Amino acid sequence: MIQTTDRNATIGRPTAPLASGNPVPRPRGVLVIDDNDDIRSLLGAIVRTQGFLVWLASGGFEGETLYRNYGPEIDLVLLDVQMPDRDGPATLAAIRALAPAVPCCFISGHTGEYTEDQLLGFGAAAVLRKPFRLSELIDHLRQLTGPAGACGHTNECRSARAAGSVSEYTEEQ
C-alpha cells in the first residue's frame, strides 16, 4: 500500500501568486523509503513537523512508483540501504533513470555488502548511520533541499552533493 501524507493539500494545485505577482514557494518534498514501519513512520512524522511534504514508501518498488507519480514535488530521497524487495542502490538507480539529479541520502544501521564509499559512488549526497540525531538529520535535509520552493540548491548544498558527504549520527540524549 502506498502511503502519502499532506499530498492532497498541495499536489496538483497551482500556487497562488502573492500581491507582488510572485508565486508562493511550495514546501520542500522528501520521499522516505524504508522497510521498517516504525522508522519510516517516525522519520515521516519528524520531517513533516519541520515543514516538509512527505511521501512514505515501504520498499524500493513502491518508492519508485511514488517518485514516478510525484517526482516534480520531491526534492530529496531518504533511502534505506537494506530492504527485502529491492535494495537502496538499485532503487536509487531506478529513480535516477527518471531524475538524474535528485539528491539522495542513504540511511542504514547495516550497509550489508556495500561500503560507504560505494554508496557515495552511486551518487548519494550522504550516508547516515542509524541511529542518528533527528535534529542533525533535519539540518542535513534542509541543506540538501535549500530554502522552501527554491530547490535549485545553494552553493553549499551543491558543494556537499559534489563532494559526497558521509555523516554518522547518534541518538539524542
DRENTOR-564742 format. One record per residue (C-alpha): z, x, y; residue in three letters; residue number from 1. Coordinates in steps of 0.1 Angstrom, whole numbers, plus 2048, in hexadecimal, padded with zeros to 3 digits. Example, Ala and Ser with C-alpha at 12.3 -4.5 7.8 and 13.67 -1.06 7.14 Angstrom:
BEGIN
@pz->84E | px->87B | py->7D3 | code->ALA | pos->1
@pz->847 | px->889 | py->7F5 | code->SER | pos->2
This chain:
BEGIN
@pz->800 | px->800 | py->800 | code->MET | pos->1
@pz->7F7 | px->80E | py->822 | code->ILE | pos->2
@pz->814 | px->80E | py->83A | code->GLN | pos->3
@pz->80D | px->80E | py->85F | code->THR | pos->4
@pz->825 | px->80A | py->87C | code->THR | pos->5
@pz->81F | px->800 | py->8A0 | code->ASP | pos->6
@pz->7F9 | px->7FF | py->89A | code->ARG | pos->7
@pz->7F4 | px->7DB | py->8A4 | code->ASN | pos->8
@pz->802 | px->7E2 | py->8C7 | code->ALA | pos->9
@pz->7E7 | px->7FA | py->8D1 | code->THR | pos->10
@pz->7CB | px->800 | py->8B8 | code->ILE | pos->11
@pz->7AC | px->7EE | py->8C0 | code->GLY | pos->12
@pz->7B8 | px->7E4 | py->8E2 | code->ARG | pos->13
@pz->7AB | px->7F5 | py->902 | code->PRO | pos->14
@pz->7C4 | px->804 | py->919 | code->THR | pos->15
@pz->7C8 | px->7F2 | py->93A | code->ALA | pos->16
@pz->7BF | px->806 | py->959 | code->PRO | pos->17
@pz->7DA | px->80F | py->972 | code->LEU | pos->18
@pz->7D6 | px->804 | py->996 | code->ALA | pos->19
@pz->7C6 | px->827 | py->99C | code->SER | pos->20
@pz->7AB | px->81D | py->983 | code->GLY | pos->21
@pz->7B6 | px->837 | py->969 | code->ASN | pos->22
@pz->7BE | px->82A | py->946 | code->PRO | pos->23
@pz->7E1 | px->829 | py->93A | code->VAL | pos->24
@pz->7E5 | px->846 | py->922 | code->PRO | pos->25
@pz->7E9 | px->83C | py->8FE | code->ARG | pos->26
@pz->807 | px->848 | py->8EA | code->PRO | pos->27
@pz->800 | px->866 | py->8D3 | code->ARG | pos->28
@pz->7FB | px->85D | py->8AE | code->GLY | pos->29
@pz->809 | px->86E | py->890 | code->VAL | pos->30
@pz->7FF | px->868 | py->86C | code->LEU | pos->31
@pz->81B | px->870 | py->854 | code->VAL | pos->32
@pz->810 | px->876 | py->830 | code->ILE | pos->33
@pz->82D | px->87C | py->817 | code->ASP | pos->34
@pz->833 | px->86E | py->7F4 | code->ASP | pos->35
@pz->858 | px->86D | py->7F8 | code->ASN | pos->36
@pz->861 | px->84A | py->805 | code->ASP | pos->37
@pz->881 | px->854 | py->816 | code->ASP | pos->38
@pz->872 | px->872 | py->828 | code->ILE | pos->39
@pz->853 | px->85F | py->833 | code->ARG | pos->40
@pz->868 | px->842 | py->840 | code->SER | pos->41
@pz->880 | px->859 | py->852 | code->LEU | pos->42
@pz->865 | px->86E | py->862 | code->LEU | pos->43
@pz->852 | px->84F | py->86D | code->GLY | pos->44
@pz->871 | px->840 | py->87D | code->ALA | pos->45
@pz->87B | px->860 | py->88F | code->ILE | pos->46
@pz->858 | px->867 | py->89B | code->VAL | pos->47
@pz->853 | px->843 | py->8A7 | code->ARG | pos->48
@pz->874 | px->843 | py->8BB | code->THR | pos->49
@pz->865 | px->861 | py->8CF | code->GLN | pos->50
@pz->848 | px->84B | py->8DB | code->GLY | pos->51
@pz->82E | px->854 | py->8C1 | code->PHE | pos->52
@pz->818 | px->83B | py->8AF | code->LEU | pos->53
@pz->81E | px->841 | py->88A | code->VAL | pos->54
@pz->80A | px->83A | py->86A | code->TRP | pos->55
@pz->81A | px->840 | py->849 | code->LEU | pos->56
@pz->809 | px->848 | py->828 | code->ALA | pos->57
@pz->819 | px->84E | py->806 | code->SER | pos->58
@pz->7FE | px->866 | py->7FA | code->GLY | pos->59
@pz->7DE | px->87A | py->801 | code->GLY | pos->60
@pz->7C5 | px->85F | py->7FA | code->PHE | pos->61
@pz->7D8 | px->845 | py->80E | code->GLU | pos->62
@pz->7DB | px->85E | py->82B | code->GLY | pos->63
@pz->7B6 | px->864 | py->82A | code->GLU | pos->64
@pz->7AF | px->83E | py->82B | code->THR | pos->65
@pz->7C6 | px->83A | py->849 | code->LEU | pos->66
@pz->7B5 | px->856 | py->85B | code->TYR | pos->67
@pz->793 | px->847 | py->854 | code->ARG | pos->68
@pz->79F | px->826 | py->863 | code->ASN | pos->69
@pz->7B4 | px->833 | py->880 | code->TYR | pos->70
@pz->7A8 | px->857 | py->886 | code->GLY | pos->71
@pz->7A1 | px->853 | py->8AC | code->PRO | pos->72
@pz->7C5 | px->848 | py->8B1 | code->GLU | pos->73
@pz->7D4 | px->865 | py->89C | code->ILE | pos->74
@pz->7DB | px->885 | py->8AE | code->ASP | pos->75
@pz->7EE | px->898 | py->893 | code->LEU | pos->76
@pz->7F3 | px->896 | py->86D | code->VAL | pos->77
@pz->815 | px->89F | py->85E | code->LEU | pos->78
@pz->80D | px->8A6 | py->83A | code->LEU | pos->79
@pz->822 | px->8AE | py->81B | code->ASP | pos->80
@pz->815 | px->8CA | py->805 | code->VAL | pos->81
@pz->81E | px->8BE | py->7E3 | code->GLN | pos->82
@pz->814 | px->89A | py->7DA | code->MET | pos->83
@pz->80B | px->88A | py->7B9 | code->PRO | pos->84
@pz->7E9 | px->87A | py->7C2 | code->ASP | pos->85
@pz->7DA | px->895 | py->7D7 | code->ARG | pos->86
@pz->7EB | px->8B4 | py->7E6 | code->ASP | pos->87
@pz->7EE | px->8BB | py->80B | code->GLY | pos->88
@pz->7D2 | px->8D6 | py->80D | code->PRO | pos->89
@pz->7B9 | px->8BF | py->7FB | code->ALA | pos->90
@pz->7C3 | px->8A2 | py->812 | code->THR | pos->91
@pz->7BF | px->8B8 | py->831 | code->LEU | pos->92
@pz->79C | px->8C2 | py->825 | code->ALA | pos->93
@pz->793 | px->89D | py->822 | code->ALA | pos->94
@pz->7A1 | px->894 | py->844 | code->ILE | pos->95
@pz->790 | px->8B3 | py->854 | code->ARG | pos->96
@pz->76F | px->8A7 | py->845 | code->ALA | pos->97
@pz->774 | px->889 | py->85C | code->LEU | pos->98
@pz->783 | px->89B | py->87A | code->ALA | pos->99
@pz->781 | px->8C1 | py->879 | code->PRO | pos->100
@pz->799 | px->8C8 | py->896 | code->ALA | pos->101
@pz->7B6 | px->8B0 | py->88F | code->VAL | pos->102
@pz->7D6 | px->8C4 | py->88F | code->PRO | pos->103
@pz->7EB | px->8C4 | py->86F | code->CYS | pos->104
@pz->80E | px->8CF | py->867 | code->CYS | pos->105
@pz->817 | px->8D4 | py->842 | code->PHE | pos->106
@pz->83A | px->8CB | py->839 | code->ILE | pos->107
@pz->849 | px->8D5 | py->818 | code->SER | pos->108
@pz->869 | px->8DE | py->806 | code->GLY | pos->109
@pz->854 | px->8F0 | py->7EC | code->HIS | pos->110
@pz->830 | px->8FB | py->7F2 | code->THR | pos->111
@pz->828 | px->8FF | py->7CD | code->GLY | pos->112
@pz->80B | px->915 | py->7C7 | code->GLU | pos->113
@pz->804 | px->91A | py->7EC | code->TYR | pos->114
@pz->812 | px->935 | py->803 | code->THR | pos->115
@pz->819 | px->92D | py->827 | code->GLU | pos->116
@pz->7FC | px->944 | py->830 | code->ASP | pos->117
@pz->7E4 | px->931 | py->81A | code->GLN | pos->118
@pz->7F0 | px->910 | py->829 | code->LEU | pos->119
@pz->7E9 | px->91E | py->84C | code->LEU | pos->120
@pz->7C8 | px->92B | py->840 | code->GLY | pos->121
@pz->7BE | px->907 | py->838 | code->PHE | pos->122
@pz->7C1 | px->901 | py->85D | code->GLY | pos->123
@pz->7E4 | px->8F3 | py->861 | code->ALA | pos->124
@pz->7F4 | px->8F9 | py->882 | code->ALA | pos->125
@pz->816 | px->8FE | py->872 | code->ALA | pos->126
@pz->829 | px->8FD | py->851 | code->VAL | pos->127
@pz->84B | px->8ED | py->854 | code->LEU | pos->128
@pz->864 | px->8F3 | py->838 | code->ARG | pos->129
@pz->87A | px->8D6 | py->82D | code->LYS | pos->130
@pz->895 | px->8D1 | py->838 | code->PRO | pos->131
@pz->88E | px->8D5 | py->85D | code->PHE | pos->132
@pz->89E | px->8CA | py->87E | code->ARG | pos->133
@pz->88F | px->8AA | py->889 | code->LEU | pos->134
@pz->892 | px->8B3 | py->8AE | code->SER | pos->135
@pz->87E | px->8D3 | py->8A7 | code->GLU | pos->136
@pz->864 | px->8BF | py->894 | code->LEU | pos->137
@pz->860 | px->8A8 | py->8B2 | code->ILE | pos->138
@pz->85D | px->8C5 | py->8CA | code->ASP | pos->139
@pz->842 | px->8D4 | py->8B3 | code->HIS | pos->140
@pz->82F | px->8B2 | py->8B1 | code->LEU | pos->141
@pz->830 | px->8AF | py->8D7 | code->ARG | pos->142
@pz->822 | px->8D2 | py->8DB | code->GLN | pos->143
@pz->806 | px->8CB | py->8C3 | code->LEU | pos->144
@pz->7FC | px->8A9 | py->8D1 | code->THR | pos->145
@pz->800 | px->8B1 | py->8F6 | code->GLY | pos->146
@pz->80A | px->897 | py->910 | code->PRO | pos->147
@pz->806 | px->872 | py->906 | code->ALA | pos->148
@pz->7E2 | px->869 | py->908 | code->GLY | pos->149
@pz->7D6 | px->88C | py->910 | code->ALA | pos->150
@pz->7D0 | px->89B | py->8EE | code->CYS | pos->151
@pz->7B6 | px->8B2 | py->8FA | code->GLY | pos->152
@pz->7D4 | px->8C9 | py->8F2 | code->HIS | pos->153
@pz->7E6 | px->8E1 | py->909 | code->THR | pos->154
@pz->7DE | px->906 | py->90B | code->ASN | pos->155
@pz->800 | px->90D | py->8FA | code->GLU | pos->156
@pz->7F6 | px->8F5 | py->8DF | code->CYS | pos->157
@pz->7D4 | px->904 | py->8DA | code->ARG | pos->158
@pz->7E3 | px->926 | py->8D7 | code->SER | pos->159
@pz->7FC | px->91B | py->8BE | code->ALA | pos->160
@pz->7E1 | px->909 | py->8AA | code->ARG | pos->161
@pz->7CA | px->927 | py->8AB | code->ALA | pos->162
@pz->7E6 | px->93F | py->8A0 | code->ALA | pos->163
@pz->7F3 | px->927 | py->886 | code->GLY | pos->164
@pz->819 | px->927 | py->88A | code->SER | pos->165
@pz->831 | px->926 | py->86D | code->VAL | pos->166
@pz->853 | px->916 | py->874 | code->SER | pos->167
@pz->871 | px->911 | py->85D | code->GLU | pos->168
@pz->88B | px->8F8 | py->868 | code->TYR | pos->169
@pz->8AD | px->8EE | py->85B | code->THR | pos->170
@pz->8BF | px->8CD | py->85D | code->GLU | pos->171
@pz->8D2 | px->8C6 | py->87C | code->GLU | pos->172
@pz->8F7 | px->8CA | py->879 | code->GLN | pos->173
